[in-house]
Structure formats: C-alpha cells, structure tokens
Amino acid sequence: MSDFLDTMKRASRVRVLEASRALPVGLLRMRALDTPEPPALRFDDTRFDLIAEIKRRSPSAGELSGPLAIAARATEYARGGAAAVSVLTEPSRFGGELSHLASAAVALALHGVPAMRKDFLIDPYQVYEARAAGAGGVLLILRMLDDAELRALLDAAAECALFVLLEAFDAADLERARSLVLDASVVVGVNARDLATLAVETVRFELLRDAFPRGVRRVAESGIDDADGAARVAALGYDLALAGTALMRARDPAALIGEMLRAGRAARS
C-alpha cells in the first residue's frame, strides 16, 4: 500500500471510531435500511456513460471550488446526462463531508440518477452512512483492503442495494478482482493516477484493458478531461469514465458532459 493510502486508511479508521461513539452501528444500520431506496445505476450495453464527480479540492490539483452549491451542481451533472454522480466525502484532503453527499442525493433523486460516495472506506459502518445519506453506490479501493475487509464492505453494499465501483491501480489489483464473485451491481475501474507522484499515466488504460475480470463493466478513472479523452477510452472498450477536475473547473459542466458523452458514444459505434 502507498504511503498516501496508508495515511488515508488510518484517518478513515479514526473517523469511524468517532462516528460510532455518537451513533452505534446497529442504530445506523436500521436508519440506513429504513431510507427510501435510491435510484439504480442503469446501464445500456450499446453506449458509453459518464460518472461525474463533485469535489472541493484534491491533493494533486489543489482548490477546485469555493463554497459549493452541491444540489445545483449535481442537478447540472444530471442535466448533462451523467449516469451517476460521485461525491467526495473525505474531509482532510478533499474538503468533503457527508452533508455534500446528502444534498446531492436529494437533488439527483428527482432525475433518477444515483449518488456515489467516494472516500477511503474501510468499514461497513461507512457503507451504512452512505445509504443513510441517500447514496446509491460506493467506491471501494482494492489496494486499501484485505480480503476480509473487502468482503465485509461488499456484503454491506449488497444489503443496502448499492452499486460498487471497485478501484484498481494495476494488474495485481485487477487479478484480485477476478477472484471475487462479481455481479451486475459491481463495476471495476482503473485509476490512472500514480499514488507516489500523483501524476496521471493514461497509458494504463491501454495496458490494462485486457486484465479486467470477464463480463464486468470497465471504468476509466483520472485524466479524462475532454471529449477527446472520452473518445480514447471508449475506443479502448471502456464502458464508463469518471471525470472530476475538468468538470469542477468547467463554466458549463452540463455542456462538457454532453460533449464527452457524444464523443465516447461515437467512438464505440
């Protein structure tokens, strides 16, 4: 595990301990399962789709936004055609919080689009937090989790009827994903970011495209900044892309999403 992920995992564990003192896991689970069922992530095997991301800042790009109008931005993403909206909830490095996820989920429900909690999740408690906040999905980082942790998180996600984006960085991560029993609610992504330097290496999308578990939907993450980038990964066989920084900086994110979707779908036709 990289130093960055190790730091994030330790900080995440502290957050779980603090939150569970205020609200025990049993009560949180009951609250989560009592929330209205979130919108599902809907796929069309004949086309290319986009997961659009909301985040205030990132370790590589710095500050991306001042005070965020979360609901308005989520609505813009849905209007542009995003299949799902990823919401950063990690506070120290990304400026996120659970209230951002909840605000986005309320706005997106009106459009039938799921919100996805993106964070450094290590405990089922955090999956229940996501569902209680209205999320329809969660991101899990393969390299951060041992087999027992990963299975517990996948089981909690299934219990909460959440889709899962399993995030890989290299062939070894994808090989671990092969060993899991994956169903239609699980998609697998390759993140092109180098965890040591935080530089983006988009060549990974081509190098790793044939290493995915058979039959899963493939997601390209990081470095998808424009229509050309979307077309490149779509032509490589990826089913979705996750875009964040470019959308946070765009004056008209809905228009940029539309451009990326048109280019990606044209590249697949």
C-alpha positions, -999 to +999 in steps of 0.1 A: +000+000+000+013+035-008+021+060+020-009+081+008-034+053+011-019+042+044-024+077+057-060+079+044-068+044+059-056+054+093-075+087+092-106+069+080-104+044+109-104+074+133-135+088+117-153+055+120-145+053+157-156+089+164-188+085+144-197+051+160-194+066+195-221+091+186-243+066+167-237+029+172-236+007+142-268-011+150-288+021+151-271+034+120-278+002+101-315+004+110-316+041+099-299+032+066-322+003+057-352+025+065-343+052+040-361+052+006-344+030-020-320+051-040-320+053-078-302+024-095-272+028-118-287+019-152-266+006-180-270+004-217-245-021-232-246-003-265-233+030-253-207+049-232-216+066-200-201+090-175-197+093-137-194+130-129-176+140-097-182+167-071-151+176-050-139+209-035-102+201-038-077+173-045-041+167-034-028+170-070-049+199-083-054+219-051-085+240-045-111+234-072-141+253-057-150+277-031-183+272-012-202+247-032-239+248-042-240+210-041-276+205-052-272+229-081-241+213-093-255+178-090-285+189-110-263+203-137-245+170-139-278+151-142-290+176-168-258+169-189-266+132-189-243+117-162-252+081-153-241+087-117-226+115-096-195+107-074-193+129-043-161+132-022-168+129+015-132+128+027-126+160+048-089+165+053-075+163+017-106+167-004-128+191+016-157+167+016-184+158+041-214+136+043-237+166+040-224+171+005-235+135-004-269+140+012-275+173-007-265+157-040-286+126-034-318+147-028-313+167-059-304+136-081-333+116-069-356+140-088-337+129-120-334+092-112-296+094-110-277+078-081-251+095-060-220+075-052-199+080-020-163+084-029-140+081+001-114+058+017-139+033+030-126+006+053-156-004+075-193-014+068-202+015+091-193+038+063-215+019+038-244+024+061-236+061+064-236+063+026-271+047+024-284+067+052-273+099+033-292+087+002-263+072-018-270+046-045-233+035-047-199+034-030-163+033-042-140+007-027-102+008-033-089-028-037-054-019-026-065-005+007-085-035+018-076-071+028-099-099+018-119-099+050-124-061+049-134-062+012-159-089+017-175-072+047-179-040+026-192-058-004-218-076+018-229-043+034-233-027+000-254-057-012-275-054+019-281-017+012-288-023-025-258-001-035-237-005-066-200-007-061-171+007-081-141-014-073-110+007-079-078-008-092-044+007-100-025-021-116-027-057-129-023-071-094-054-052-082-074-065-112-063-100-105-077-097-070-109-085-085-110-117-107-111-138-076-142-121-063-177-132-071-189-101-090-225-094-100-242-068-121-241-043-093-203-042-094-182-022-119-144-022-119-123+008-126-086+016-134-073+048-118-045+062-140-030+082-111+004+072-098+000+071-060+036+080-053+038+111-076+001+118-081+009+122-118-017+108-143-005+080-166-033+075-191-013+048-208-025+024-181-059+024-197-045+007-228-020-015-209-047-029-185-078-031-207-075-068-212-067-076-175-103-069-162-124-098-149-145-112-177-180-097-181-176-067-158-183-031-169-150-012-172-144+023-159-116+047-168-107+070-139-085+101-138-072+121-168-105+122-187-107+159-192-124+165-225-142+149-255-110+135-270-101+118-237-136+102-235-133+090-271-099+074-265-111+053-235-143+044-252-124+032-283-103+010-259-135-007-248-143+011-215-179+014-207-177+044-185-154+072-175-152+090-142-144+127-146-140+152-118-114+180-120-123+192-155-160+193-146-153+212-114-134+238-134-158+240-163-180+271-168-208+249-182-203+213-168-235+201-184-223+211-218-189+194-212-206+162-201-227+163-233-196+167-254-178+138-237-208+115-240-213+123-277-176+117-284-174+085-263-206+070-279-194+079-314-161+061-307-180+029-297-203+029-327 
